[in-house]
Amino acid sequence: MSTDTDATPFPSRFALLAYPDDEEGPATIVGWGLALPDGTAFGFSLHRGNNLLTLCASADGVARLHNADPEWIDDEPGRPAQPQSP
């Protein structure tokens, strides 16, 4: 018998969107990211002919390094459980 807690969590995909300085034009996809079940995330973008690959503690950290905003393709992962002190 399987329950939700038995299921293997899957990574969640997100796009990295950059907006024009005036905020009036459409957003541009500048990269892609993947958030892992433990909350860490990595992203990839091509900027001015250079590849940028980042690994951060969160999807927001990846987005900041790429000067972009995350737009979730899959459900945004929940925060991993934090250890409790006794």
Buried (B, 14 or more C-beta within 10 A) or exposed (E): EEEEEEEEEEBBEBBBBBBEEEEEEEBEEBBBBBBBEEBBBBBBBEEEEEEBEBEBEBBEBBBBBBEBBBBBEEEEBEEEEEEEEE
